[in-house]
Amino acid sequence: MSDFQIGDSVETLDDTIKGRIIAIEGKQISIETEDGFQMRFNASELVKITGEISVSNYEVAQIKSEKEIPKKRNAQTAKPKERNAAKMEVDLHIHQLTNSNRGMSNHDILNIQMETAKRQLEFAIRKRIQKVVFIHGVGEGVLKEELKYLFGRYDNVKYYDADYQKYGLGATEVYIFQNS
């Protein structure tokens, strides 16, 4: 270990701090960093920078940060909200189910919507899909009540209002209990 003197240029061994010695008290050395901060170190934590050509920790760290390639994020991790999101959505608006509803009565429309809901629920049960959101819209609530009646006929199904932020009041989420 070389002897330190006030005015010597030094850098820390374990960090990228560089500066000049401003005070020495036994083994405690105070330096003023290049940024103008005063810091105190043990003599064993410092290295004197001589006039010889050398690469310091500080310079290595600067070069590394300049050349560092940003790491690519391979896997998109699911956020907690997304993890609990429904795996399947069924939009029961009539314009989503038929090309034209011209000439259909409300009863005909409701029958098509209910047949679709039953078919999709049975599909989800067969395919072991745990969560299904049925989008029914707000309207007068007739379809919503019919859906509740349909879901109530299944022992392995629980239903509740779907995520309000995503669907508003116009959707019901169904949870299907999977028995092994």
Rosetta silent file (secondary structure, phi, psi, omega in degrees, C-alpha in Angstrom):
SEQUENCE: MSDFQIGDSVETLDDTIKGRIIAIEGKQISIETEDGFQMRFNASELVKITGEISVSNYEVAQIKSEKEIPKKRNAQTAKPKERNAAKMEVDLHIHQLTNSNRGMSNHDILNIQMETAKRQLEFAIRKRIQKVVFIHGVGEGVLKEELKYLFGRYDNVKYYDADYQKYGLGATEVYIFQNS
SCORE:     score description
SCORE:     0.000 S_00000001
   1 L     0.000  130.830 -179.274    0.000    0.000    0.000 S_00000001
   2 L   -82.183  154.594  178.738    1.423    3.348   -0.989 S_00000001
   3 L   -76.048  135.381 -179.804    1.558    6.260    1.433 S_00000001
   4 L   -93.479  146.744  175.751   -1.166    8.810    0.865 S_00000001
   5 L  -133.724  153.331  177.261   -0.582   12.545    0.910 S_00000001
   6 L   -59.044  132.958 -178.713   -2.965   15.499    0.785 S_00000001
   7 L   100.289  -14.584  179.248   -3.581   16.371   -2.880 S_00000001
   8 L   -65.958  145.349  171.767   -3.150   12.802   -4.179 S_00000001
   9 E   -85.077  132.543 -178.962   -5.706   11.562   -6.712 S_00000001
  10 E  -138.319  165.088  170.771   -7.440    8.431   -5.448 S_00000001
  11 E  -144.097  158.812 -178.596  -10.326    6.157   -6.206 S_00000001
  12 E   -80.375  150.583  179.380  -12.200    3.599   -4.175 S_00000001
  13 L   -71.536  -42.611 -170.996  -11.511   -0.090   -4.603 S_00000001
  14 L  -103.193    9.910 -176.650  -15.106   -1.294   -4.491 S_00000001
  15 L  -146.193 -178.937 -178.564  -16.923    1.607   -6.101 S_00000001
  16 L  -107.864   41.257 -179.401  -16.619    4.133   -8.909 S_00000001
  17 L   -99.691  131.624 -177.973  -15.750    7.116   -6.702 S_00000001
  18 E  -129.070  144.314  178.144  -12.787    9.239   -7.706 S_00000001
  19 E  -176.049 -168.121  179.521  -11.351   12.333   -6.013 S_00000001
  20 E  -117.121  142.393  179.008   -8.488   14.183   -4.278 S_00000001
  21 E   -71.202  130.526  178.533   -7.319   13.714   -0.681 S_00000001
  22 E  -116.025  -17.021  177.823   -8.152   16.759    1.463 S_00000001
  23 E  -159.318  148.016  177.781   -7.359   15.403    4.968 S_00000001
  24 E  -131.916  123.753  177.023   -5.642   12.433    6.628 S_00000001
  25 E  -129.417   93.928 -176.889   -6.354   11.402   10.229 S_00000001
  26 L    65.972 -121.974  178.847   -4.553    8.146   11.022 S_00000001
  27 L   -92.783   -2.887  178.084   -6.070    5.498    8.722 S_00000001
  28 E   -89.608  128.039 -178.755   -9.105    7.692    7.959 S_00000001
  29 E  -123.582  128.431  176.433   -8.787    9.668    4.731 S_00000001
  30 E   -98.578  134.539  177.617  -11.172   12.402    3.614 S_00000001
  31 E  -125.821  157.532  170.155  -11.520   13.039   -0.098 S_00000001
  32 E  -108.626  120.256 -176.301  -13.365   15.534   -2.228 S_00000001
  33 E   -73.077  168.265  177.670  -14.996   13.707   -5.113 S_00000001
  34 L   -60.553  -22.976  179.347  -15.033   14.970   -8.681 S_00000001
  35 L   -88.132   -0.887  177.278  -18.627   16.007   -8.006 S_00000001
  36 L    91.188    9.244  177.997  -17.534   18.187   -5.056 S_00000001
  37 L   -89.198  146.137  174.299  -18.730   15.909   -2.230 S_00000001
  38 E   -98.806  129.312 -178.566  -16.583   15.249    0.823 S_00000001
  39 E  -135.038  157.026 -177.372  -16.372   11.591    1.810 S_00000001
  40 E  -121.255  134.935 -179.156  -14.393    9.610    4.370 S_00000001
  41 E  -138.132  158.910  167.431  -12.755    6.222    3.788 S_00000001
  42 E   -73.755  149.551  179.090  -10.303    3.839    5.436 S_00000001
  43 H   -57.604  -33.216 -178.246   -6.898    3.920    3.766 S_00000001
  44 H   -69.163  -13.808 -179.141   -7.409    0.232    2.838 S_00000001
  45 H   -92.711   -3.666 -174.485  -10.446    1.206    0.712 S_00000001
  46 E  -116.028  153.575  175.066   -8.486    3.626   -1.506 S_00000001
  47 E  -128.611  133.593  178.305   -5.982    3.332   -4.335 S_00000001
  48 E   -77.619  136.576  177.308   -3.657    6.160   -5.369 S_00000001
  49 L   -95.553  116.808 -178.714   -3.892    7.104   -9.013 S_00000001
  50 L   -94.645  178.396 -179.525   -0.371    7.631  -10.350 S_00000001
  51 L   -73.601   -9.055 -179.447    0.738    9.267  -13.574 S_00000001
  52 L   -67.609  154.031  177.830    1.102    5.853  -15.188 S_00000001
  53 L   -74.617  121.521  177.681   -1.395    4.868  -17.851 S_00000001
  54 L  -152.945  161.114  177.572   -4.006    2.716  -16.236 S_00000001
  55 L  -106.141  124.747 -177.514   -7.709    2.145  -16.461 S_00000001
  56 L   -89.909  165.233  175.314   -9.568    2.909  -13.274 S_00000001
  57 H   -57.163  -40.416 -178.567  -12.735    1.294  -11.889 S_00000001
  58 H   -59.430  -46.924 -178.655  -14.468    4.588  -12.553 S_00000001
  59 H   -68.490  -38.069  177.708  -13.518    4.556  -16.243 S_00000001
  60 H   -61.670  -44.451 -179.872  -14.436    0.879  -16.619 S_00000001
  61 H   -63.285  -39.504  178.410  -17.870    1.565  -15.130 S_00000001
  62 H   -64.914  -43.265 -179.869  -18.380    4.515  -17.493 S_00000001
  63 H   -64.917  -43.324  179.131  -17.393    2.451  -20.527 S_00000001
  64 H   -59.080  -45.917 -177.164  -19.609   -0.442  -19.405 S_00000001
  65 H   -67.361  -31.313  178.144  -22.635    1.789  -18.978 S_00000001
  66 H   -70.502  -37.712 -174.425  -22.066    3.362  -22.410 S_00000001
  67 H   -94.296   -6.505 -176.397  -21.754    0.011  -24.149 S_00000001
  68 L   -61.003  129.126  178.983  -24.340   -1.851  -22.128 S_00000001
  69 L   -90.484  127.601  179.320  -26.976   -3.376  -24.350 S_00000001
  70 L   -59.227  136.149 -178.361  -30.447   -3.117  -22.873 S_00000001
  71 L   -73.162  137.065  177.479  -31.672   -6.566  -21.874 S_00000001
  72 L   -80.218  139.221  175.958  -34.560   -7.897  -23.886 S_00000001
  73 L   -92.969  109.546 -177.266  -37.590   -8.914  -21.910 S_00000001
  74 L   -75.300  -63.548 -172.968  -38.532  -12.296  -23.264 S_00000001
  75 L   -90.944  129.263  173.352  -41.513  -13.415  -21.259 S_00000001
  76 L   -83.102  114.278  179.070  -44.385  -11.069  -20.632 S_00000001
  77 L   -82.731  139.625 -178.256  -45.436  -11.800  -17.081 S_00000001
  78 L   -74.791  131.476  175.367  -49.138  -11.566  -16.471 S_00000001
  79 L   -72.234  154.302 -177.780  -50.216   -8.806  -14.151 S_00000001
  80 H   -51.332  -40.144  179.392  -52.457   -9.930  -11.306 S_00000001
  81 H   -63.340  -42.515 -178.346  -55.523   -8.426  -13.005 S_00000001
  82 H   -68.065  -34.268 -178.947  -54.716  -10.201  -16.276 S_00000001
  83 H   -62.707  -35.430 -178.593  -54.072  -13.482  -14.481 S_00000001
  84 L   -91.403    1.734 -177.585  -57.601  -13.419  -13.090 S_00000001
  85 L   -67.470  154.416  179.640  -59.146  -12.255  -16.350 S_00000001
  86 L   -64.531  144.150  179.001  -61.731  -14.449  -18.028 S_00000001
  87 L   -83.559  -18.506 -174.420  -60.363  -16.942  -20.507 S_00000001
  88 E  -143.987  136.441  176.399  -63.444  -16.690  -22.688 S_00000001
  89 E  -120.847  138.233  177.751  -65.874  -13.904  -23.566 S_00000001
  90 E  -124.673  112.363  178.834  -69.271  -14.404  -25.156 S_00000001
  91 E   -89.408  117.033 -176.142  -70.920  -11.303  -26.615 S_00000001
  92 L   -98.210    9.523  174.914  -74.668  -11.901  -26.679 S_00000001
  93 L   -62.024  134.809 -171.400  -75.613   -8.681  -28.486 S_00000001
  94 H   -59.814  -34.324  179.723  -77.885   -9.819  -31.332 S_00000001
  95 H   -67.609  -15.904  175.656  -75.853   -8.049  -34.054 S_00000001
  96 H   -85.539  -18.358 -173.201  -72.904  -10.258  -33.005 S_00000001
  97 H  -101.933  -24.625 -178.965  -74.959  -13.438  -33.370 S_00000001
  98 L  -135.646  159.623  177.219  -76.845  -12.944  -36.642 S_00000001
  99 L   -70.721  -38.515 -179.460  -76.338  -11.111  -39.914 S_00000001
 100 L  -149.296  137.641  177.090  -79.690   -9.394  -39.597 S_00000001
 101 L  -108.999   20.949  179.203  -82.356   -9.313  -36.945 S_00000001
 102 L   -63.974  131.591  178.003  -84.904   -7.690  -39.257 S_00000001
 103 L    83.472   -2.083  179.775  -88.371   -9.107  -38.708 S_00000001
 104 L   -87.331  141.896  175.391  -87.416  -10.875  -35.465 S_00000001
 105 L   -83.883  166.930  176.621  -89.533  -10.395  -32.388 S_00000001
 106 H   -58.459  -35.772  179.110  -87.971   -9.730  -28.983 S_00000001
 107 H   -63.467  -44.866  178.782  -88.874  -13.314  -28.101 S_00000001
 108 H   -61.074  -44.586 -179.149  -86.967  -14.664  -31.149 S_00000001
 109 H   -61.506  -46.724 -179.675  -83.931  -12.517  -30.293 S_00000001
 110 H   -61.336  -40.087  178.308  -83.962  -13.680  -26.662 S_00000001
 111 H   -62.037  -43.382  178.749  -84.196  -17.335  -27.762 S_00000001
 112 H   -62.664  -43.952 -179.597  -81.130  -16.978  -30.026 S_00000001
 113 H   -63.219  -42.245 -178.129  -79.200  -15.259  -27.225 S_00000001
 114 H   -70.368  -39.007  176.625  -80.143  -17.939  -24.670 S_00000001
 115 H   -62.072  -42.395  178.672  -79.325  -20.818  -27.046 S_00000001
 116 H   -63.014  -46.130 -179.530  -75.930  -19.235  -27.706 S_00000001
 117 H   -59.835  -45.643 -179.246  -75.290  -18.731  -23.976 S_00000001
 118 H   -63.730  -44.571  179.828  -76.216  -22.355  -23.172 S_00000001
 119 H   -61.574  -43.970 -178.641  -74.092  -23.713  -26.047 S_00000001
 120 H   -69.797  -36.921  177.475  -71.066  -21.604  -25.021 S_00000001
 121 H   -64.686  -44.986  178.194  -71.438  -22.537  -21.343 S_00000001
 122 H   -61.464  -39.532  177.550  -71.585  -26.250  -22.241 S_00000001
 123 H   -61.064  -47.329 -178.711  -68.502  -25.764  -24.454 S_00000001
 124 H   -61.535  -39.706  178.639  -66.607  -24.086  -21.584 S_00000001
 125 H   -64.518  -45.812  179.220  -67.536  -26.932  -19.216 S_00000001
 126 H   -61.728  -40.586 -176.076  -66.380  -29.556  -21.772 S_00000001
 127 L   -88.320    4.306  178.200  -63.105  -27.713  -22.453 S_00000001
 128 L    58.589   40.022  174.790  -62.496  -27.107  -18.734 S_00000001
 129 L   -86.938  123.590 -172.069  -62.444  -23.324  -19.119 S_00000001
 130 L   -79.803  -34.020 -175.625  -62.871  -21.920  -15.609 S_00000001
 131 E  -126.628  133.227  177.559  -64.053  -18.379  -16.308 S_00000001
 132 E  -134.481  133.968  174.898  -66.428  -17.100  -18.957 S_00000001
 133 E  -106.885  125.001  175.853  -67.807  -13.588  -19.281 S_00000001
 134 E  -100.709  115.591 -179.773  -71.218  -13.262  -20.912 S_00000001
 135 E   -92.011  112.915 -175.081  -71.663   -9.740  -22.288 S_00000001
 136 L  -114.933  -12.043 -177.342  -75.385   -9.007  -22.303 S_00000001
 137 L    80.510  173.379 -176.625  -75.541   -5.224  -22.204 S_00000001
 138 L   -88.150  -63.631  177.076  -77.625   -3.167  -19.793 S_00000001
 139 L    48.096 -142.680 -179.943  -80.990   -2.767  -21.543 S_00000001
 140 L   -94.555   -2.764  176.102  -84.053   -3.608  -19.489 S_00000001
 141 L    88.669    6.001 -178.116  -82.359   -6.544  -17.754 S_00000001
 142 H   -66.809  -49.921 -179.157  -84.461   -9.310  -19.324 S_00000001
 143 H   -61.927  -41.132 -179.999  -81.489  -11.183  -20.822 S_00000001
 144 H   -59.981  -43.833  179.497  -79.502  -10.783  -17.597 S_00000001
 145 H   -66.617  -40.075  177.624  -82.325  -12.345  -15.564 S_00000001
 146 H   -63.681  -39.187  178.666  -82.726  -15.202  -18.057 S_00000001
 147 H   -63.996  -43.008  178.894  -78.962  -15.856  -17.873 S_00000001
 148 H   -59.759  -40.341  178.620  -79.106  -15.973  -14.060 S_00000001
 149 H   -63.495  -43.628  179.107  -81.907  -18.535  -14.325 S_00000001
 150 H   -61.764  -50.130 -177.258  -79.827  -20.603  -16.810 S_00000001
 151 H   -64.184  -33.434 -179.912  -76.658  -20.474  -14.668 S_00000001
 152 H   -65.336  -18.386 -179.754  -78.645  -21.365  -11.536 S_00000001
 153 L   -80.583   -7.349 -179.108  -79.568  -24.732  -13.103 S_00000001
 154 L  -104.333  131.600  179.817  -75.897  -25.849  -12.986 S_00000001
 155 L   -74.019  -32.712 -173.572  -74.429  -27.201   -9.732 S_00000001
 156 L   -94.334   21.174 -175.240  -70.810  -26.546  -10.711 S_00000001
 157 E  -126.308  136.725  173.245  -71.340  -22.894  -11.691 S_00000001
 158 E  -125.187  141.040 -177.814  -71.178  -19.684   -9.702 S_00000001
 159 E  -133.087  152.200 -178.347  -71.990  -16.332  -11.331 S_00000001
 160 E  -161.397  167.553  178.559  -71.523  -12.692  -10.423 S_00000001
 161 E   -61.357  136.901  179.405  -71.215   -9.254  -12.058 S_00000001
 162 L   -74.251  172.131 -178.489  -68.110   -9.060  -14.254 S_00000001
 163 L   -51.002  115.711 -175.914  -65.321   -6.487  -13.761 S_00000001
 164 H   -62.927  -40.245 -178.215  -67.056   -3.113  -13.719 S_00000001
 165 H   -62.453  -32.781 -178.034  -64.020   -1.196  -15.009 S_00000001
 166 H   -89.182  -40.135 -171.402  -63.858   -3.381  -18.100 S_00000001
 167 H  -115.388   -9.215 -173.638  -67.534   -4.155  -18.813 S_00000001
 168 L    69.078 -145.298 -179.091  -69.618   -1.690  -16.835 S_00000001
 169 L   -93.011    2.486 -171.101  -72.924   -3.173  -15.693 S_00000001
 170 L   -96.304   29.046  179.638  -73.504   -5.085  -18.920 S_00000001
 171 E  -151.079  150.109  176.873  -71.733   -8.395  -18.235 S_00000001
 172 E  -123.521  132.860  178.267  -71.908  -11.423  -15.957 S_00000001
 173 E   -99.955  138.456  179.747  -68.906  -13.590  -15.148 S_00000001
 174 E  -115.477  129.807  174.738  -69.346  -17.308  -14.651 S_00000001
 175 E  -107.267  126.194 -177.904  -66.913  -19.414  -12.645 S_00000001
 176 E  -106.783  117.883  178.328  -67.022  -23.123  -13.436 S_00000001
 177 L   -72.638  129.424 -178.599  -65.813  -25.445  -10.674 S_00000001
 178 L   -97.582  121.092  174.112  -63.583  -28.150  -12.131 S_00000001
 179 L  -100.389  136.002 -172.862  -63.929  -31.576  -10.571 S_00000001
 180 L   -76.152    0.000    0.000  -60.969  -33.886  -11.186 S_00000001
